[in-house]
Structures are given as C-alpha cells and as structure tokens.
C-alpha cells in the first residue's frame, strides 16, 4: 500500500503481499463522503472488482456521513482491505471514544429525511459490525466477491 500524508492514496494492485489494502484520512467535513466514494471506487476498479463499486460507494457514503454527523471526530479514516480471496472489507474509523452503543438500524417514517443509513448498510453488506478500539470506533462492512450476497449485485 502506498500512502501519502493527505487523503490522496494509491491502491495496491493486489499483486504483492498477503492482503492488499488502502487507507485514507479526511477532515470531518461534508465533502468527506464524496471524496471517499470516489477513492473507494478507484481502489475496487484497480483490483478489478467493478461489480462491487456501486454497493461499496453507497456503503462508504453512509458510514462516512454518519461519522461526520454523529461523532465529534476531526478526522475520519477510510480503509479497504482484501480480507480473503472472496471478500472485501470497507472500514470507517472515527475518534469517538465515548463507547456509546451504535443504535440498531432504524425504520424512519415515510416523511423523515434521515435515519436510513444503517438500514441500507444492513441490507446491502454481506456482514457488518462496530468495534470500539483504543483510538475510537471502527464500523466495517464486508462485501463478498462471489456467493449468495454477491449475486444480487
């Protein structure tokens, strides 16, 4: 993985090392979801995983938006890792150390304009979860590159 101090990164091609990965950091600003969407799409295309691009873009957009909106973090990390030969993990990291429990996916009313993010994550990811880590919180979701979950993509 090649990275620079800014959010501009170059994904591995997947040809070297046991688990290709990519990591970027963004200021916790309303522009972060769009930047993360574009860069995650580039990573997946570089890895020749075009079938995952649309779903991953939506998932990373929802998770980064939640981190920007609902945490006091100044910076948000986004990582994409090939966890196995048939799975990709997208992670969003924030510095919220409050240990608050992440609410379950909500069922907002028809007229409500927000509150559907985790519902979408739950519906589209093959697996997802939340981990409290020393530096804050990591919300992750897995996308299978083959198998039943991938068939819908």
VENURJO-V785263 format. One line per field, one symbol per residue. phi: phi as a letter, one per 20 degrees, with the letter a starting at -180 (. if undefined). psi: psi as a letter, one per 40 degrees, with the letter a starting at -180 (. if undefined). burial: # if it has 24 or more other C-alpha atoms within 12 Angstrom, else .. A space follows every 50 residues. Layout:
phi->???
psi->???
burial->???
//
This chain:
phi->.dccfeefcdffenecmfbgbbbbccffcgefgfffgfffffgfffemdg fegfffffffffffgfffedcefeccdccccfebfcbcddccdcdfefmf ffffgedffgefebodgfffgffeefbbaccecgeqccdcbdceebnfff ffe
psi->hhiidaehihiieeeiidgiiihiiiigieedddddddddddddddeffd dedddddddddddddddddeieidihihihhhdaeeihhhihhifheeei hhiihigiideieieeddddddddidiiihhhidebihhiiihieiaddd de.
burial->#.....#.######.....##########..##.##########..#.#. .####################.#.########....##########.... ..............####.###.###.###.....##########....# ...
//
